[in-house]
Amino acid sequence: SRRASVLAAMSRLGFRVAHTYGLSETYGPSTVCTWKPEWDALPPETQARLHARQGVRYIGLEDLDVVDQKTMAPVPADGKTIGEIVVRGNLVVKGYLKNPKANEEASQMVG
């Protein structure tokens, strides 16, 4: 993947990248791909592929899952099945709580 090739190139240059995923609506990272010590012994291409994965729920979230958009059922964690990331936490879309104007504007962007 493109993400893996960027991570591999950065590693060759001596950088240790923290791969995270997040949105402004979650006020920071939602996931972090935590480096595992056993990856140190793997070939660089394999390290980059593993490091390019989205990782696990970041501590700032109460819950995170990847679900089927139609059924909202969790998808298999097989690295192939595509789904929608859903998150829950006390900082998620904080700016929308008791803010009718922000809710209206967001609804218009989505709809």
N, C-alpha and C positions, 0 to 999 in steps of 0.2 A: 504494500500500500504506500501511498505518498507519505503518510504520516510516519510509517516505519522507515522510509528512506531518509527523511529529514532527521529523525532521531539517530539513525546510524551515522549520518554525516556529522552531526553534532558530537556524537561520541568519539568519532575518529579525531576530531579537533580537540578532544580533552574535556568537553563539557559534560556535566551530569545533569540531565534535564529532568525536572519533576513534571510528569505529564498529568494534567488535570483537565477537567471539563466543568464548565459552569455557565451560568447566565446572569445577566444583571438582575433578573427577578429573584435569584436565589442568594444575592449578596455574597458572591464569592464562589469557590469551588463546590461542585456537587459530587464529583467523583475524583479519585486520585489513583493512579496506577502505581501502587507501592512496589518498589524494587525488592525482589526476593534474593537473598544471598546465593541460593543455588543457581540463579541465572548467570552468575559470574563465570562459571565454567563452560557455558554454552557458546557456540559460534556467534560472532557479531550479528549475522543476519537473523538468527533465532532470537537473540536478545532484543533486537530492534522490533521484531514482530510482536513479541510478548509485551514490550514496553509501550507499543502503540495501542494496546487495548485500553478501554475506558476505565477499567479498574473497579474499585469498590466505593461504597457510599462514604462520603466525607463526613467527619464528625459533626459538622454543623447542621446536618439534616436528620430528621426523625426517621424518615423512611424514603427509600428509593427503589424503583422497580422498572423493568422494561416490559411493556404490555402490548398485546395485539390492539390496534386502534379501534377495531369494531367491537370486540368482545370485552376488552379491558382485562382479559386473562393474561397472566404472566407468560412470556415466551420462553422457550428453552434457552439456557445459558450455554449455547453451543458455539458461539462465535460466528454463526452464519445467519440465524434467524433475525430478521429485522423487526423492530418494534418501536414504540413510542416511549420515551423516558418520562416517567411520572415521579414527582418528588413531593414530600410533605415535611414541613418544619416550621418553627415559629418565626423564621425570617423570610420565608417564601412569599413573594409578592407583598412584602410589608407595606409598601407605598400605596397599596390599594385598599387596605383595611379602613373602613369608615370614610372612604374617599369616593363619593359617587362620580365626580368628574373624571378621575383616573379610570374608574371602572367602565364608564361610558366610552372613553377614548380607546381603551384596550379592546372593548367589545367590537367597536367599529373596525379596528385593524384586523381582528380575527375573522369576523363575519364576512 
